[in-house]
Amino acid sequence: MTPGLAFFYGGMVRSRSVLNMLMMNFIALAVVSVLWMLYGFSLSFGNDAFGGLLGNFDYVGLTDAVGQLAGYAVAATDSAPAIPWPGPDAIPVLAFVMFQLMFAIITPALISGAIADRAKFWSWVIFLVLWATLVYFPVAHWVFSFNGFVGADAVGGWIANELKALDFAGGTAVHINAGAAALALAIVLGRRRGWPKDTPRPHNVPFVLLGASLLWFGWYGFNAGSALTAGDLAGVAFTNTTIATAAAVLGWLIVEQIKYGKPTTLGAASGAIAGLVAVTPACGYVDMWGALVIGVAAGAICALAVSLKYRLGLDDSLDVVGIHLVGGLTGTLLIGFFSSKAVNAASVGEEGLFYGGGLTQLGRQAVAAGAVLAYSFVLTLIIGMLLKYTIGFRVSQEAETVGIDEAEHKETAYELAGFGGGGAGQLPASTPVTKPATVLEESKR
């Protein structure tokens, strides 16, 4: 999913910025994987040590996870005896470690789209370390760490176990979390030079569609995999993911047709991501009708939301706020209307409003969404300001004008000078390069 995200974002930036965008995503694979082994999994899923806010250090280095199982005990019924922990669907802890690592990697990577074309690479790397440690790992503990999973007496986070808000695969922990952080960083770094008067066009729309397709494919592991078994619930999540995503594409394109008179390829790709985002928290709790409504709503609402950045003067470069924050809020809140025990009898939540459950679950969803949004926004604002006023977070105006790929990485993506605003590819120092004057002027611009 993260390389897919890199192509999705990379196609939308200028040709002279595409390598930087690819690298901002690719480096998340390296940085977060190391942090996850050292202490990230332990802080996220270790036995609670701070009143539902953070795990302990039992799994530092992951050595203690080798050979261990995770799962749930099953209570006795009239027809069957109790099954003690770790239960009939136990999995190796290390398999769970690696599955959850995928969420930890892509969440901070999502933020990169909001600050495209203007962030220093090494400042971004330091931001990844600080944000994953101070924001993602605690929020993952709140939302994903359930009592009694990694150990019979294990205690998890407050949203999952005390509030009992529902988030099947990361609407709060991933998308609201990343979307709120994207909003904060867009404010900290400010607008791109010349924006919004000079709004760059995507340099490679096929890249965008390729990235969206890879994301859609990988998202089945994200959502269906969160059932942690290859059973009926995984099938429901798989099906709901497909329905909501397809419906969101249509919802987005209908809005485009009404507002602009034409459906666009970029809109279709963005609509798919909006649907995937919105159905992520709901896919294991709603039926197919619920998924259909969530998808259509997400496609239409997110399409309208992304246009607001021009009115608000917020340079969210690649619509992270409009898609991930708004889409995550949409899906998280709609669980309060469409959740059904007929879909997931083991759910800790209540029936949704449309299924006779009243407003209880909607209230829980709102509290969870608000808490994650506020925590992520405030902490990201602090981290961003700290970097801005110490080592600097934004590249110079010259680097932004000439091209961030050359300024930050000493390379360019394409050898065709002037293509989409990019420069010539790197050649050996001994190779003479002759350019027409018009091309040289274009490169300077």
Buried (B, 14 or more C-beta within 10 A) or exposed (E): BBBBBBBBBBBBBBBBBBBBBBBBBBBBBEBBBEBBBBBBBBBBBBBBBEEBEBBBEBBBEBEEBEEBBBBBEBEEEEEEEEBEBBBEBBBBBBEBBBBBBBBBBBBBBBBBBBBBBBBBBEBBBBBBBBBBBBBBBBBBBBBBBBBBBBBBEBBBBBBBBEBBBBBBBBBBBBBBBBBBBBBBBBBBBBEBEEBEEEEBEBBBBEBBBBBBBBBBEBBBBBBBBBBBEEEEBBEBBBBBBBBBBBBBBBBBBBBBEEEEEEBBEBBBBBBBBBBBBBBBBBBBBBBBEBBBBBBBBBBBBBBBBBEEBEEEEBBBBBBBBBBBBBBBBBBBBBBBBBBBBEBBEEBBBBBBBBBEBEEBBBBBBBEBBEBBBEBBBEBBBBBBBBBBEEEEBBBEEEBBBBBBBBBBBEEBBBEBBBBBBBBBEEEEEEEEEEBEEEBBEBBEE
